[in-house]
Protein backbone atom coordinates (compact mmCIF):
# COMPACT_ATOMS: atom_id res chain seq x y z
CA UNK A 1 0.00 0.00 0.00
CA UNK A 2 1.31 3.45 -0.83
CA UNK A 3 1.12 6.41 1.52
CA UNK A 4 -2.60 6.79 0.84
CA UNK A 5 -5.34 5.31 2.99
CA UNK A 6 -7.51 2.48 1.77
CA UNK A 7 -10.84 3.19 0.14
CA UNK A 8 -13.74 2.96 2.61
CA UNK A 9 -15.74 -0.23 2.32
CA UNK A 10 -19.38 -0.74 3.22
CA UNK A 11 -20.27 -3.27 5.89
CA UNK A 12 -23.10 -5.78 5.48
CA UNK A 13 -25.75 -3.26 6.58
CA UNK A 14 -24.77 -0.88 3.80
CA UNK A 15 -23.51 1.82 6.17
CA UNK A 16 -20.20 3.43 5.42
CA UNK A 17 -17.39 2.52 7.78
CA UNK A 18 -15.90 5.33 9.82
CA UNK A 19 -12.14 5.51 9.38
CA UNK A 20 -10.17 6.37 12.51
CA UNK A 21 -6.48 7.19 12.12
CA UNK A 22 -4.55 6.60 15.34
CA UNK A 23 -1.06 8.05 15.36
CA UNK A 24 1.42 6.04 17.38
CA UNK A 25 -1.29 3.87 19.01
CA UNK A 26 0.07 4.44 22.52
CA UNK A 27 -0.02 1.69 25.13
CA UNK A 28 -2.42 2.54 27.94
CA UNK A 29 -2.52 0.24 30.94
CA UNK A 30 -1.11 -2.69 28.94
CA UNK A 31 -3.58 -2.35 26.03
CA UNK A 32 -3.27 -0.44 22.80
CA UNK A 33 -5.43 2.65 22.44
CA UNK A 34 -7.12 1.15 19.36
CA UNK A 35 -7.96 -1.97 21.33
CA UNK A 36 -9.39 0.05 24.21
CA UNK A 37 -11.35 2.28 21.87
CA UNK A 38 -12.77 -0.73 20.03
CA UNK A 39 -13.81 -2.29 23.33
CA UNK A 40 -15.53 0.90 24.49
CA UNK A 41 -17.36 1.34 21.19
CA UNK A 42 -18.60 -2.25 21.34
CA UNK A 43 -19.67 -1.87 24.98
CA UNK A 44 -21.64 1.22 23.96
CA UNK A 45 -23.50 -0.78 21.28
CA UNK A 46 -21.53 0.61 18.35
CA UNK A 47 -20.74 -2.41 16.14
CA UNK A 48 -17.01 -2.64 15.53
CA UNK A 49 -17.82 -3.53 11.91
CA UNK A 50 -18.71 0.15 11.44
CA UNK A 51 -15.11 1.21 12.09
CA UNK A 52 -11.81 0.81 10.35
CA UNK A 53 -8.74 1.64 12.41
CA UNK A 54 -5.79 3.01 10.46
CA UNK A 55 -2.39 3.61 11.99
CA UNK A 56 0.59 5.85 11.47
CA UNK A 57 3.79 5.26 13.43
CA UNK A 58 4.41 8.95 14.07
CA UNK A 59 3.32 12.48 13.22
CA UNK A 60 5.54 12.79 10.14
CA UNK A 61 4.12 9.60 8.60
CA UNK A 62 0.56 10.69 9.40
CA UNK A 63 1.04 14.13 7.89
CA UNK A 64 2.56 12.71 4.69
CA UNK A 65 -0.28 10.20 4.35
CA UNK A 66 -2.94 12.83 5.00
CA UNK A 67 -1.48 15.14 2.34
CA UNK A 68 -1.38 12.32 -0.23
CA UNK A 69 -4.93 11.14 0.44
CA UNK A 70 -7.75 12.38 -1.82
CA UNK A 71 -10.42 14.48 -0.07
CA UNK A 72 -13.12 11.80 -0.21
CA UNK A 73 -10.87 9.15 1.35
CA UNK A 74 -9.64 11.08 4.41
CA UNK A 75 -10.28 9.54 7.82
CA UNK A 76 -13.38 10.60 9.76
CA UNK A 77 -11.31 11.01 12.92
CA UNK A 78 -7.63 11.50 13.70
CA UNK A 79 -6.47 10.53 17.18
CA UNK A 80 -3.04 11.95 17.96
CA UNK A 81 -0.95 11.44 21.07
CA UNK A 82 0.46 14.70 22.41
CA UNK A 83 3.96 13.26 22.66
CA UNK A 84 4.65 10.85 19.78
CA UNK A 85 8.29 10.61 18.67
CA UNK A 86 9.41 13.31 16.24
CA UNK A 87 6.53 15.68 15.56
CA UNK A 88 4.44 16.50 18.65
CA UNK A 89 0.68 16.19 18.51
CA UNK A 90 0.28 19.96 18.80
CA UNK A 91 2.77 20.59 15.97
CA UNK A 92 0.95 18.07 13.77
CA UNK A 93 -2.36 19.72 14.59
CA UNK A 94 -0.96 23.14 13.59
CA UNK A 95 0.26 21.72 10.26
CA UNK A 96 -3.13 20.05 9.62
CA UNK A 97 -5.01 23.28 10.27
CA UNK A 98 -2.87 25.19 7.74
CA UNK A 99 -3.79 22.85 4.87
CA UNK A 100 -7.04 23.75 3.06
CA UNK A 101 -7.85 20.09 2.36
CA UNK A 102 -7.26 19.06 5.98
CA UNK A 103 -8.34 22.07 8.04
CA UNK A 104 -11.82 20.68 8.79
CA UNK A 105 -10.56 17.23 9.79
CA UNK A 106 -11.99 15.97 13.12
CA UNK A 107 -8.95 15.63 15.41
CA UNK A 108 -8.70 14.66 19.07
CA UNK A 109 -5.52 14.70 21.13
CA UNK A 110 -4.60 12.28 23.89
CA UNK A 111 -2.33 13.58 26.65
CA UNK A 112 -1.43 11.80 29.88
CA UNK A 113 -1.51 15.04 31.86
CA UNK A 114 -3.05 17.78 29.74
CA UNK A 115 -2.19 21.17 31.18
CA UNK A 116 -4.58 24.09 30.98
CA UNK A 117 -2.25 25.64 28.42
CA UNK A 118 -2.32 22.52 26.22
CA UNK A 119 -6.11 22.28 26.46
CA UNK A 120 -6.48 25.95 25.47
CA UNK A 121 -4.01 25.54 22.58
CA UNK A 122 -5.90 22.48 21.36
CA UNK A 123 -9.28 24.27 21.63
CA UNK A 124 -7.95 27.22 19.63
CA UNK A 125 -7.05 24.73 16.90
CA UNK A 126 -10.55 23.17 17.01
CA UNK A 127 -9.40 20.02 18.77
CA UNK A 128 -10.62 18.20 21.87
CA UNK A 129 -8.02 17.01 24.37
CA UNK A 130 -8.56 13.83 26.41
CA UNK A 131 -6.65 11.84 29.01
CA UNK A 132 -6.26 8.14 28.14
CA UNK A 133 -8.51 7.34 31.09
CA UNK A 134 -11.26 9.43 29.43
CA UNK A 135 -11.66 7.03 26.53
CA UNK A 136 -15.31 6.47 27.47
CA UNK A 137 -15.96 10.23 27.10
CA UNK A 138 -14.27 10.18 23.70
CA UNK A 139 -16.44 7.26 22.57
CA UNK A 140 -19.57 9.04 23.80
CA UNK A 141 -18.53 12.11 21.78
CA UNK A 142 -18.11 9.89 18.70
CA UNK A 143 -21.49 8.22 19.21
CA UNK A 144 -23.20 11.60 19.42
CA UNK A 145 -21.36 12.91 16.38
CA UNK A 146 -21.90 9.81 14.25
CA UNK A 147 -25.47 8.85 15.14
CA UNK A 148 -27.30 7.85 12.03
C-alpha positions as CSV (number, residue, x, y, z in Angstrom):
1,X,0.0,0.0,0.0
2,X,1.3,3.4,-0.8
3,X,1.1,6.4,1.5
4,X,-2.6,6.8,0.8
5,X,-5.3,5.3,3.0
6,X,-7.5,2.5,1.8
7,X,-10.8,3.2,0.1
8,X,-13.7,3.0,2.6
9,X,-15.7,-0.2,2.3
10,X,-19.4,-0.7,3.2
11,X,-20.3,-3.3,5.9
12,X,-23.1,-5.8,5.5
13,X,-25.7,-3.3,6.6
14,X,-24.8,-0.9,3.8
15,X,-23.5,1.8,6.2
16,X,-20.2,3.4,5.4
17,X,-17.4,2.5,7.8
18,X,-15.9,5.3,9.8
19,X,-12.1,5.5,9.4
20,X,-10.2,6.4,12.5
21,X,-6.5,7.2,12.1
22,X,-4.5,6.6,15.3
23,X,-1.1,8.0,15.4
24,X,1.4,6.0,17.4
25,X,-1.3,3.9,19.0
26,X,0.1,4.4,22.5
27,X,0.0,1.7,25.1
28,X,-2.4,2.5,27.9
29,X,-2.5,0.2,30.9
30,X,-1.1,-2.7,28.9
31,X,-3.6,-2.4,26.0
32,X,-3.3,-0.4,22.8
33,X,-5.4,2.6,22.4
34,X,-7.1,1.2,19.4
35,X,-8.0,-2.0,21.3
36,X,-9.4,0.0,24.2
37,X,-11.3,2.3,21.9
38,X,-12.8,-0.7,20.0
39,X,-13.8,-2.3,23.3
40,X,-15.5,0.9,24.5
41,X,-17.4,1.3,21.2
42,X,-18.6,-2.3,21.3
43,X,-19.7,-1.9,25.0
44,X,-21.6,1.2,24.0
45,X,-23.5,-0.8,21.3
46,X,-21.5,0.6,18.4
47,X,-20.7,-2.4,16.1
48,X,-17.0,-2.6,15.5
49,X,-17.8,-3.5,11.9
50,X,-18.7,0.2,11.4
51,X,-15.1,1.2,12.1
52,X,-11.8,0.8,10.3
53,X,-8.7,1.6,12.4
54,X,-5.8,3.0,10.5
55,X,-2.4,3.6,12.0
56,X,0.6,5.8,11.5
57,X,3.8,5.3,13.4
58,X,4.4,9.0,14.1
59,X,3.3,12.5,13.2
60,X,5.5,12.8,10.1
61,X,4.1,9.6,8.6
62,X,0.6,10.7,9.4
63,X,1.0,14.1,7.9
64,X,2.6,12.7,4.7
65,X,-0.3,10.2,4.3
66,X,-2.9,12.8,5.0
67,X,-1.5,15.1,2.3
68,X,-1.4,12.3,-0.2
69,X,-4.9,11.1,0.4
70,X,-7.7,12.4,-1.8
71,X,-10.4,14.5,-0.1
72,X,-13.1,11.8,-0.2
73,X,-10.9,9.1,1.4
74,X,-9.6,11.1,4.4
75,X,-10.3,9.5,7.8
76,X,-13.4,10.6,9.8
77,X,-11.3,11.0,12.9
78,X,-7.6,11.5,13.7
79,X,-6.5,10.5,17.2
80,X,-3.0,11.9,18.0
81,X,-1.0,11.4,21.1
82,X,0.5,14.7,22.4
83,X,4.0,13.3,22.7
84,X,4.6,10.9,19.8
85,X,8.3,10.6,18.7
86,X,9.4,13.3,16.2
87,X,6.5,15.7,15.6
88,X,4.4,16.5,18.6
89,X,0.7,16.2,18.5
90,X,0.3,20.0,18.8
91,X,2.8,20.6,16.0
92,X,1.0,18.1,13.8
93,X,-2.4,19.7,14.6
94,X,-1.0,23.1,13.6
95,X,0.3,21.7,10.3
96,X,-3.1,20.1,9.6
97,X,-5.0,23.3,10.3
98,X,-2.9,25.2,7.7
99,X,-3.8,22.8,4.9
100,X,-7.0,23.8,3.1
101,X,-7.8,20.1,2.4
102,X,-7.3,19.1,6.0
103,X,-8.3,22.1,8.0
104,X,-11.8,20.7,8.8
105,X,-10.6,17.2,9.8
106,X,-12.0,16.0,13.1
107,X,-8.9,15.6,15.4
108,X,-8.7,14.7,19.1
109,X,-5.5,14.7,21.1
110,X,-4.6,12.3,23.9
111,X,-2.3,13.6,26.6
112,X,-1.4,11.8,29.9
113,X,-1.5,15.0,31.9
114,X,-3.1,17.8,29.7
115,X,-2.2,21.2,31.2
116,X,-4.6,24.1,31.0
117,X,-2.2,25.6,28.4
118,X,-2.3,22.5,26.2
119,X,-6.1,22.3,26.5
120,X,-6.5,26.0,25.5
121,X,-4.0,25.5,22.6
122,X,-5.9,22.5,21.4
123,X,-9.3,24.3,21.6
124,X,-8.0,27.2,19.6
125,X,-7.0,24.7,16.9
126,X,-10.6,23.2,17.0
127,X,-9.4,20.0,18.8
128,X,-10.6,18.2,21.9
129,X,-8.0,17.0,24.4
130,X,-8.6,13.8,26.4
131,X,-6.7,11.8,29.0
132,X,-6.3,8.1,28.1
133,X,-8.5,7.3,31.1
134,X,-11.3,9.4,29.4
135,X,-11.7,7.0,26.5
136,X,-15.3,6.5,27.5
137,X,-16.0,10.2,27.1
138,X,-14.3,10.2,23.7
139,X,-16.4,7.3,22.6
140,X,-19.6,9.0,23.8
141,X,-18.5,12.1,21.8
142,X,-18.1,9.9,18.7
143,X,-21.5,8.2,19.2
144,X,-23.2,11.6,19.4
145,X,-21.4,12.9,16.4
146,X,-21.9,9.8,14.2
147,X,-25.5,8.9,15.1
148,X,-27.3,7.8,12.0
